[in-house]
Every structure is written in structure tokens, then in C-alpha cells.
Amino acid sequence: MSEDPFATFDAAYVLGALSPEDRQRFEEHLRTCDRCAASVRELAGLPGLLARVDTPA
């Protein structure tokens, strides 16, 4: 089994940290990769949780 070149894109995608080009490539990949799609679904709530964290002044 070969290593998925997009395996580490999930969190960056959810957090909006991918370049426009990488975002487009990853979204195309998500259409056919159940593993990455499941990972994105698991992480989907992360931005909302991070927004609730108090940051030190």
C-alpha cells in the first residue's frame, strides 16, 4: 500500500491553512478517498472549539 500524499492535509484543510491550489487538489481527492473524508469529518468541529479557547492577554 502506498502512502497517501494527502494524509497530512486534513487539519490544515479544516483550519483553512492550505493554499488555494492545495485546497482545490485536496477537495478533488476527498471525492474519492473515504479515509481522508472521514478524517475531515472528525476534525470539522475543531475551528469552533479553538474559537472558544481564551487566549492570554
PyMOL Python script that loads the backbone (N, CA, C, O; Angstrom):
from pymol import cmd

cmd.read_pdbstr("""\
ATOM      1  N   MET A   1       0.847  -1.182   0.000  1.00  0.00           N
ATOM      2  CA  MET A   1       0.000   0.000   0.000  1.00  0.00           C
ATOM      3  C   MET A   1       0.890   1.241   0.000  1.00  0.00           C
ATOM      4  O   MET A   1       1.806   1.361   0.814  1.00  0.00           O
ATOM      5  N   SER A   2       0.613   2.149  -0.910  1.00  0.00           N
ATOM      6  CA  SER A   2       1.436   3.353  -0.993  1.00  0.00           C
ATOM      7  C   SER A   2       0.925   4.410  -0.022  1.00  0.00           C
ATOM      8  O   SER A   2      -0.246   4.425   0.357  1.00  0.00           O
ATOM      9  N   GLU A   3       1.821   5.274   0.359  1.00  0.00           N
ATOM     10  CA  GLU A   3       1.482   6.363   1.285  1.00  0.00           C
ATOM     11  C   GLU A   3       0.612   7.395   0.561  1.00  0.00           C
ATOM     12  O   GLU A   3       0.904   7.780  -0.571  1.00  0.00           O
ATOM     13  N   ASP A   4      -0.448   7.831   1.219  1.00  0.00           N
ATOM     14  CA  ASP A   4      -1.348   8.838   0.664  1.00  0.00           C
ATOM     15  C   ASP A   4      -0.664  10.201   0.755  1.00  0.00           C
ATOM     16  O   ASP A   4      -0.365  10.657   1.859  1.00  0.00           O
ATOM     17  N   PRO A   5      -0.408  10.864  -0.376  1.00  0.00           N
ATOM     18  CA  PRO A   5       0.277  12.164  -0.333  1.00  0.00           C
ATOM     19  C   PRO A   5      -0.553  13.256   0.343  1.00  0.00           C
ATOM     20  O   PRO A   5      -0.023  14.315   0.677  1.00  0.00           O
ATOM     21  N   PHE A   6      -1.837  13.010   0.545  1.00  0.00           N
ATOM     22  CA  PHE A   6      -2.714  13.989   1.179  1.00  0.00           C
ATOM     23  C   PHE A   6      -2.993  13.668   2.645  1.00  0.00           C
ATOM     24  O   PHE A   6      -3.797  14.349   3.282  1.00  0.00           O
ATOM     25  N   ALA A   7      -2.351  12.657   3.180  1.00  0.00           N
ATOM     26  CA  ALA A   7      -2.659  12.172   4.530  1.00  0.00           C
ATOM     27  C   ALA A   7      -2.497  13.239   5.607  1.00  0.00           C
ATOM     28  O   ALA A   7      -3.151  13.157   6.647  1.00  0.00           O
ATOM     29  N   THR A   8      -1.664  14.211   5.393  1.00  0.00           N
ATOM     30  CA  THR A   8      -1.433  15.238   6.413  1.00  0.00           C
ATOM     31  C   THR A   8      -2.156  16.553   6.115  1.00  0.00           C
ATOM     32  O   THR A   8      -1.938  17.545   6.809  1.00  0.00           O
ATOM     33  N   PHE A   9      -3.002  16.571   5.105  1.00  0.00           N
ATOM     34  CA  PHE A   9      -3.693  17.799   4.718  1.00  0.00           C
ATOM     35  C   PHE A   9      -4.959  18.056   5.524  1.00  0.00           C
ATOM     36  O   PHE A   9      -5.472  19.174   5.505  1.00  0.00           O
ATOM     37  N   ASP A  10      -5.479  17.053   6.233  1.00  0.00           N
ATOM     38  CA  ASP A  10      -6.798  17.147   6.854  1.00  0.00           C
ATOM     39  C   ASP A  10      -6.946  18.319   7.817  1.00  0.00           C
ATOM     40  O   ASP A  10      -7.878  19.112   7.680  1.00  0.00           O
ATOM     41  N   ALA A  11      -6.054  18.439   8.779  1.00  0.00           N
ATOM     42  CA  ALA A  11      -6.168  19.517   9.771  1.00  0.00           C
ATOM     43  C   ALA A  11      -5.961  20.889   9.123  1.00  0.00           C
ATOM     44  O   ALA A  11      -6.682  21.839   9.428  1.00  0.00           O
ATOM     45  N   ALA A  12      -4.987  20.985   8.243  1.00  0.00           N
ATOM     46  CA  ALA A  12      -4.745  22.262   7.562  1.00  0.00           C
ATOM     47  C   ALA A  12      -5.962  22.666   6.733  1.00  0.00           C
ATOM     48  O   ALA A  12      -6.297  23.848   6.651  1.00  0.00           O
ATOM     49  N   TYR A  13      -6.612  21.698   6.130  1.00  0.00           N
ATOM     50  CA  TYR A  13      -7.827  21.977   5.350  1.00  0.00           C
ATOM     51  C   TYR A  13      -8.928  22.515   6.248  1.00  0.00           C
ATOM     52  O   TYR A  13      -9.546  23.536   5.943  1.00  0.00           O
ATOM     53  N   VAL A  14      -9.171  21.830   7.351  1.00  0.00           N
ATOM     54  CA  VAL A  14     -10.234  22.226   8.276  1.00  0.00           C
ATOM     55  C   VAL A  14      -9.965  23.609   8.861  1.00  0.00           C
ATOM     56  O   VAL A  14     -10.897  24.381   9.087  1.00  0.00           O
ATOM     57  N   LEU A  15      -8.705  23.920   9.103  1.00  0.00           N
ATOM     58  CA  LEU A  15      -8.342  25.208   9.691  1.00  0.00           C
ATOM     59  C   LEU A  15      -8.168  26.311   8.644  1.00  0.00           C
ATOM     60  O   LEU A  15      -7.880  27.455   8.996  1.00  0.00           O
ATOM     61  N   GLY A  16      -8.338  25.983   7.378  1.00  0.00           N
ATOM     62  CA  GLY A  16      -8.219  26.984   6.322  1.00  0.00           C
ATOM     63  C   GLY A  16      -6.793  27.405   6.043  1.00  0.00           C
ATOM     64  O   GLY A  16      -6.551  28.526   5.596  1.00  0.00           O
ATOM     65  N   ALA A  17      -5.842  26.514   6.303  1.00  0.00           N
ATOM     66  CA  ALA A  17      -4.434  26.871   6.178  1.00  0.00           C
ATOM     67  C   ALA A  17      -3.781  26.388   4.881  1.00  0.00           C
ATOM     68  O   ALA A  17      -2.585  26.600   4.681  1.00  0.00           O
ATOM     69  N   LEU A  18      -4.537  25.751   4.008  1.00  0.00           N
ATOM     70  CA  LEU A  18      -3.959  25.306   2.740  1.00  0.00           C
ATOM     71  C   LEU A  18      -3.959  26.445   1.726  1.00  0.00           C
ATOM     72  O   LEU A  18      -4.810  27.333   1.767  1.00  0.00           O
ATOM     73  N   SER A  19      -3.002  26.404   0.829  1.00  0.00           N
ATOM     74  CA  SER A  19      -3.003  27.365  -0.275  1.00  0.00           C
ATOM     75  C   SER A  19      -4.225  27.075  -1.150  1.00  0.00           C
ATOM     76  O   SER A  19      -4.768  25.972  -1.101  1.00  0.00           O
ATOM     77  N   PRO A  20      -4.656  28.038  -1.937  1.00  0.00           N
ATOM     78  CA  PRO A  20      -5.799  27.782  -2.822  1.00  0.00           C
ATOM     79  C   PRO A  20      -5.586  26.565  -3.733  1.00  0.00           C
ATOM     80  O   PRO A  20      -6.515  25.797  -3.983  1.00  0.00           O
ATOM     81  N   GLU A  21      -4.370  26.403  -4.217  1.00  0.00           N
ATOM     82  CA  GLU A  21      -4.073  25.275  -5.096  1.00  0.00           C
ATOM     83  C   GLU A  21      -4.164  23.952  -4.342  1.00  0.00           C
ATOM     84  O   GLU A  21      -4.772  22.997  -4.826  1.00  0.00           O
ATOM     85  N   ASP A  22      -3.559  23.898  -3.155  1.00  0.00           N
ATOM     86  CA  ASP A  22      -3.613  22.673  -2.358  1.00  0.00           C
ATOM     87  C   ASP A  22      -5.037  22.377  -1.907  1.00  0.00           C
ATOM     88  O   ASP A  22      -5.445  21.217  -1.850  1.00  0.00           O
ATOM     89  N   ARG A  23      -5.785  23.414  -1.590  1.00  0.00           N
ATOM     90  CA  ARG A  23      -7.184  23.221  -1.183  1.00  0.00           C
ATOM     91  C   ARG A  23      -7.979  22.571  -2.314  1.00  0.00           C
ATOM     92  O   ARG A  23      -8.729  21.622  -2.084  1.00  0.00           O
ATOM     93  N   GLN A  24      -7.818  23.076  -3.513  1.00  0.00           N
ATOM     94  CA  GLN A  24      -8.530  22.524  -4.662  1.00  0.00           C
ATOM     95  C   GLN A  24      -8.130  21.066  -4.894  1.00  0.00           C
ATOM     96  O   GLN A  24      -8.989  20.210  -5.103  1.00  0.00           O
ATOM     97  N   ARG A  25      -6.836  20.789  -4.857  1.00  0.00           N
ATOM     98  CA  ARG A  25      -6.358  19.419  -5.059  1.00  0.00           C
ATOM     99  C   ARG A  25      -6.901  18.490  -3.981  1.00  0.00           C
ATOM    100  O   ARG A  25      -7.303  17.365  -4.275  1.00  0.00           O
ATOM    101  N   PHE A  26      -6.914  18.958  -2.730  1.00  0.00           N
ATOM    102  CA  PHE A  26      -7.399  18.128  -1.634  1.00  0.00           C
ATOM    103  C   PHE A  26      -8.906  17.892  -1.754  1.00  0.00           C
ATOM    104  O   PHE A  26      -9.374  16.780  -1.508  1.00  0.00           O
ATOM    105  N   GLU A  27      -9.662  18.907  -2.124  1.00  0.00           N
ATOM    106  CA  GLU A  27     -11.107  18.732  -2.298  1.00  0.00           C
ATOM    107  C   GLU A  27     -11.412  17.719  -3.399  1.00  0.00           C
ATOM    108  O   GLU A  27     -12.357  16.939  -3.279  1.00  0.00           O
ATOM    109  N   GLU A  28     -10.624  17.726  -4.460  1.00  0.00           N
ATOM    110  CA  GLU A  28     -10.785  16.717  -5.511  1.00  0.00           C
ATOM    111  C   GLU A  28     -10.469  15.330  -4.955  1.00  0.00           C
ATOM    112  O   GLU A  28     -11.172  14.365  -5.256  1.00  0.00           O
ATOM    113  N   HIS A  29      -9.430  15.228  -4.159  1.00  0.00           N
ATOM    114  CA  HIS A  29      -9.024  13.967  -3.540  1.00  0.00           C
ATOM    115  C   HIS A  29     -10.106  13.448  -2.593  1.00  0.00           C
ATOM    116  O   HIS A  29     -10.353  12.244  -2.537  1.00  0.00           O
ATOM    117  N   LEU A  30     -10.746  14.341  -1.854  1.00  0.00           N
ATOM    118  CA  LEU A  30     -11.773  13.937  -0.889  1.00  0.00           C
ATOM    119  C   LEU A  30     -12.946  13.224  -1.554  1.00  0.00           C
ATOM    120  O   LEU A  30     -13.620  12.415  -0.918  1.00  0.00           O
ATOM    121  N   ARG A  31     -13.189  13.513  -2.809  1.00  0.00           N
ATOM    122  CA  ARG A  31     -14.299  12.867  -3.525  1.00  0.00           C
ATOM    123  C   ARG A  31     -14.094  11.364  -3.665  1.00  0.00           C
ATOM    124  O   ARG A  31     -15.062  10.615  -3.805  1.00  0.00           O
ATOM    125  N   THR A  32     -12.844  10.920  -3.628  1.00  0.00           N
ATOM    126  CA  THR A  32     -12.562   9.502  -3.874  1.00  0.00           C
ATOM    127  C   THR A  32     -11.857   8.803  -2.721  1.00  0.00           C
ATOM    128  O   THR A  32     -11.633   7.594  -2.787  1.00  0.00           O
ATOM    129  N   CYS A  33     -11.503   9.525  -1.676  1.00  0.00           N
ATOM    130  CA  CYS A  33     -10.763   8.919  -0.562  1.00  0.00           C
ATOM    131  C   CYS A  33     -11.612   8.940   0.709  1.00  0.00           C
ATOM    132  O   CYS A  33     -11.752   9.971   1.367  1.00  0.00           O
ATOM    133  N   ASP A  34     -12.168   7.788   1.033  1.00  0.00           N
ATOM    134  CA  ASP A  34     -13.008   7.685   2.230  1.00  0.00           C
ATOM    135  C   ASP A  34     -12.227   7.958   3.504  1.00  0.00           C
ATOM    136  O   ASP A  34     -12.768   8.536   4.447  1.00  0.00           O
ATOM    137  N   ARG A  35     -10.970   7.555   3.547  1.00  0.00           N
ATOM    138  CA  ARG A  35     -10.154   7.748   4.749  1.00  0.00           C
ATOM    139  C   ARG A  35      -9.940   9.234   5.036  1.00  0.00           C
ATOM    140  O   ARG A  35     -10.115   9.674   6.173  1.00  0.00           O
ATOM    141  N   CYS A  36      -9.571   9.995   4.039  1.00  0.00           N
ATOM    142  CA  CYS A  36      -9.356  11.431   4.239  1.00  0.00           C
ATOM    143  C   CYS A  36     -10.674  12.146   4.520  1.00  0.00           C
ATOM    144  O   CYS A  36     -10.723  13.061   5.342  1.00  0.00           O
ATOM    145  N   ALA A  37     -11.740  11.732   3.840  1.00  0.00           N
ATOM    146  CA  ALA A  37     -13.045  12.350   4.078  1.00  0.00           C
ATOM    147  C   ALA A  37     -13.495  12.106   5.517  1.00  0.00           C
ATOM    148  O   ALA A  37     -14.046  13.005   6.153  1.00  0.00           O
ATOM    149  N   ALA A  38     -13.267  10.905   6.031  1.00  0.00           N
ATOM    150  CA  ALA A  38     -13.628  10.595   7.418  1.00  0.00           C
ATOM    151  C   ALA A  38     -12.800  11.428   8.385  1.00  0.00           C
ATOM    152  O   ALA A  38     -13.315  11.900   9.398  1.00  0.00           O
ATOM    153  N   SER A  39     -11.536  11.609   8.082  1.00  0.00           N
ATOM    154  CA  SER A  39     -10.665  12.409   8.937  1.00  0.00           C
ATOM    155  C   SER A  39     -11.132  13.863   8.981  1.00  0.00           C
ATOM    156  O   SER A  39     -11.138  14.482  10.045  1.00  0.00           O
ATOM    157  N   VAL A  40     -11.519  14.402   7.842  1.00  0.00           N
ATOM    158  CA  VAL A  40     -12.024  15.777   7.790  1.00  0.00           C
ATOM    159  C   VAL A  40     -13.313  15.893   8.600  1.00  0.00           C
ATOM    160  O   VAL A  40     -13.510  16.875   9.316  1.00  0.00           O
ATOM    161  N   ARG A  41     -14.184  14.905   8.493  1.00  0.00           N
ATOM    162  CA  ARG A  41     -15.425  14.934   9.282  1.00  0.00           C
ATOM    163  C   ARG A  41     -15.124  14.926  10.780  1.00  0.00           C
ATOM    164  O   ARG A  41     -15.785  15.623  11.550  1.00  0.00           O
ATOM    165  N   GLU A  42     -14.132  14.141  11.194  1.00  0.00           N
ATOM    166  CA  GLU A  42     -13.748  14.094  12.611  1.00  0.00           C
ATOM    167  C   GLU A  42     -13.222  15.435  13.103  1.00  0.00           C
ATOM    168  O   GLU A  42     -13.473  15.822  14.244  1.00  0.00           O
ATOM    169  N   LEU A  43     -12.502  16.137  12.255  1.00  0.00           N
ATOM    170  CA  LEU A  43     -11.867  17.396  12.642  1.00  0.00           C
ATOM    171  C   LEU A  43     -12.738  18.625  12.384  1.00  0.00           C
ATOM    172  O   LEU A  43     -12.351  19.737  12.745  1.00  0.00           O
ATOM    173  N   ALA A  44     -13.884  18.446  11.778  1.00  0.00           N
ATOM    174  CA  ALA A  44     -14.713  19.577  11.345  1.00  0.00           C
ATOM    175  C   ALA A  44     -15.078  20.529  12.480  1.00  0.00           C
ATOM    176  O   ALA A  44     -15.228  21.726  12.236  1.00  0.00           O
ATOM    177  N   GLY A  45     -15.224  20.047  13.692  1.00  0.00           N
ATOM    178  CA  GLY A  45     -15.588  20.906  14.813  1.00  0.00           C
ATOM    179  C   GLY A  45     -14.423  21.642  15.438  1.00  0.00           C
ATOM    180  O   GLY A  45     -14.623  22.483  16.314  1.00  0.00           O
ATOM    181  N   LEU A  46     -13.220  21.346  15.009  1.00  0.00           N
ATOM    182  CA  LEU A  46     -12.026  21.939  15.608  1.00  0.00           C
ATOM    183  C   LEU A  46     -11.996  23.465  15.559  1.00  0.00           C
ATOM    184  O   LEU A  46     -11.686  24.078  16.580  1.00  0.00           O
ATOM    185  N   PRO A  47     -12.298  24.111  14.440  1.00  0.00           N
ATOM    186  CA  PRO A  47     -12.265  25.583  14.443  1.00  0.00           C
ATOM    187  C   PRO A  47     -13.209  26.191  15.479  1.00  0.00           C
ATOM    188  O   PRO A  47     -12.859  27.177  16.126  1.00  0.00           O
ATOM    189  N   GLY A  48     -14.386  25.621  15.640  1.00  0.00           N
ATOM    190  CA  GLY A  48     -15.328  26.125  16.640  1.00  0.00           C
ATOM    191  C   GLY A  48     -14.810  25.961  18.053  1.00  0.00           C
ATOM    192  O   GLY A  48     -14.982  26.848  18.890  1.00  0.00           O
ATOM    193  N   LEU A  49     -14.176  24.833  18.321  1.00  0.00           N
ATOM    194  CA  LEU A  49     -13.596  24.615  19.648  1.00  0.00           C
ATOM    195  C   LEU A  49     -12.453  25.582  19.913  1.00  0.00           C
ATOM    196  O   LEU A  49     -12.344  26.142  21.004  1.00  0.00           O
ATOM    197  N   LEU A  50     -11.610  25.774  18.923  1.00  0.00           N
ATOM    198  CA  LEU A  50     -10.480  26.692  19.094  1.00  0.00           C
ATOM    199  C   LEU A  50     -10.958  28.123  19.307  1.00  0.00           C
ATOM    200  O   LEU A  50     -10.315  28.888  20.026  1.00  0.00           O
ATOM    201  N   ALA A  51     -12.061  28.488  18.698  1.00  0.00           N
ATOM    202  CA  ALA A  51     -12.597  29.843  18.865  1.00  0.00           C
ATOM    203  C   ALA A  51     -13.072  30.086  20.296  1.00  0.00           C
ATOM    204  O   ALA A  51     -13.150  31.233  20.735  1.00  0.00           O
ATOM    205  N   ARG A  52     -13.387  29.027  21.017  1.00  0.00           N
ATOM    206  CA  ARG A  52     -13.876  29.157  22.390  1.00  0.00           C
ATOM    207  C   ARG A  52     -12.753  29.226  23.418  1.00  0.00           C
ATOM    208  O   ARG A  52     -13.001  29.539  24.583  1.00  0.00           O
ATOM    209  N   VAL A  53     -11.534  28.942  23.008  1.00  0.00           N
ATOM    210  CA  VAL A  53     -10.397  28.948  23.926  1.00  0.00           C
ATOM    211  C   VAL A  53      -9.980  30.387  24.212  1.00  0.00           C
ATOM    212  O   VAL A  53      -9.771  31.180  23.295  1.00  0.00           O
ATOM    213  N   ASP A  54      -9.863  30.708  25.489  1.00  0.00           N
ATOM    214  CA  ASP A  54      -9.376  32.035  25.873  1.00  0.00           C
ATOM    215  C   ASP A  54      -7.887  32.118  25.600  1.00  0.00           C
ATOM    216  O   ASP A  54      -7.130  31.201  25.920  1.00  0.00           O
ATOM    217  N   THR A  55      -7.479  33.219  25.011  1.00  0.00           N
ATOM    218  CA  THR A  55      -6.061  33.437  24.774  1.00  0.00           C
ATOM    219  C   THR A  55      -5.526  34.380  25.842  1.00  0.00           C
ATOM    220  O   THR A  55      -6.220  35.307  26.258  1.00  0.00           O
ATOM    221  N   PRO A  56      -4.303  34.148  26.283  1.00  0.00           N
ATOM    222  CA  PRO A  56      -3.729  35.034  27.300  1.00  0.00           C
ATOM    223  C   PRO A  56      -3.571  36.452  26.764  1.00  0.00           C
ATOM    224  O   PRO A  56      -3.282  36.658  25.585  1.00  0.00           O
ATOM    225  N   ALA A  57      -3.762  37.402  27.630  1.00  0.00           N
ATOM    226  CA  ALA A  57      -3.646  38.816  27.248  1.00  0.00           C
ATOM    227  C   ALA A  57      -2.205  39.234  27.153  1.00  0.00           C
ATOM    228  O   ALA A  57      -1.917  40.390  26.844  1.00  0.00           O
TER     229      ALA A  57
END
""", "prot")
cmd.dss("prot")
cmd.show_as("cartoon", "prot")
cmd.util.cbc("prot")
cmd.orient("prot")
